[in-house]
Amino acid sequence: MLNRVILIGRLTKDPELRYTPAGVAVTQFTIAVDRPFSGQGGEREADFIPVVTWRQLAETCANYLRKGRLTAVEGRIQVRNYDNNEGRRVYVTEVIADNVRFLESNRDSGGSRDDAGSYGGSAPSSNNQPSRGGNNNSGYSRGPAADPFSDDGKPIDISDDDLPF
């Protein structure tokens, strides 16, 4: 059996960070995901999908995600239910995310970070840039100076020591 979902959409509002009584961070936000077709009136339609993140990933999302940011979410679908104050059973379907990728730089959205990132629950590194979940890209930078095609097609001088094979 498999329960995996990958979504790309824009946040409808800033994430809401809360803490459980045990002190565990949890963040909730909603992303709008465009449908691949237009409605009867010709306008594009979207689905608004609730997303929940936990622990360090929740704090990272609360610190770096903002309304309107293009974001990829990877996780699993969870359906839960509860009885509301009127005694009616309420069903909630949401994505429990274990990986969130920020697909736009803050520069595109008016922020201060230099690059888009992928966050899978790792703690931010000491240089105030969150580490990339599951990737060991120490020393890697996507800033303008690190553009591998900045030489406009001129040959690149690479020694045999730089090759991984």
PEZI-V117648 format. One record per residue. N is the residue number from 1. RES is the residue in three letters. PHI is phi in whole degrees, 0 to 359 (none if undefined). Layout:
n: (N N)
res: (RES RES)
phi: (PHI PHI)
This chain:
n: (1 2 3 4 5 6 7 8 9 10 11 12 13 14 15 16 17 18 19 20 21 22 23 24 25 26 27 28 29 30 31 32 33 34 35 36 37 38 39 40 41 42 43 44 45 46 47 48 49 50 51 52 53 54 55 56 57 58 59 60 61 62 63 64 65 66 67 68 69 70 71 72 73 74 75 76 77 78 79 80 81 82 83 84 85 86 87 88 89 90 91 92 93 94 95 96 97 98 99 100 101 102 103 104 105 106 107 108 109 110 111 112 113 114 115 116 117 118 119 120 121 122 123 124 125 126 127 128 129 130 131 132 133 134 135 136 137 138 139 140 141 142 143 144 145 146 147 148 149 150 151 152 153 154 155 156 157 158 159 160 161 162 163 164 165)
res: (MET LEU ASN ARG VAL ILE LEU ILE GLY ARG LEU THR LYS ASP PRO GLU LEU ARG TYR THR PRO ALA GLY VAL ALA VAL THR GLN PHE THR ILE ALA VAL ASP ARG PRO PHE SER GLY GLN GLY GLY GLU ARG GLU ALA ASP PHE ILE PRO VAL VAL THR TRP ARG GLN LEU ALA GLU THR CYS ALA ASN TYR LEU ARG LYS GLY ARG LEU THR ALA VAL GLU GLY ARG ILE GLN VAL ARG ASN TYR ASP ASN ASN GLU GLY ARG ARG VAL TYR VAL THR GLU VAL ILE ALA ASP ASN VAL ARG PHE LEU GLU SER ASN ARG ASP SER GLY GLY SER ARG ASP ASP ALA GLY SER TYR GLY GLY SER ALA PRO SER SER ASN ASN GLN PRO SER ARG GLY GLY ASN ASN ASN SER GLY TYR SER ARG GLY PRO ALA ALA ASP PRO PHE SER ASP ASP GLY LYS PRO ILE ASP ILE SER ASP ASP ASP LEU PRO PHE)
phi: (none 220 225 228 220 231 232 233 195 250 294 274 199 299 298 255 264 223 232 287 303 275 89 273 285 219 239 238 206 238 246 265 247 296 279 281 218 263 284 297 277 90 274 289 244 221 256 252 247 286 233 235 236 234 58 297 298 296 293 296 297 296 281 244 271 220 308 91 290 285 219 254 234 236 181 228 273 231 244 229 216 205 262 279 296 271 83 267 281 245 255 235 248 212 261 266 275 244 209 231 244 271 269 236 283 296 300 293 253 91 264 242 288 271 218 282 215 237 230 241 100 282 286 299 280 291 268 65 249 300 285 270 296 79 251 249 254 299 83 274 223 256 295 301 290 264 293 291 253 286 273 54 86 287 301 254 276 235 274 297 292 277 278 279 231)
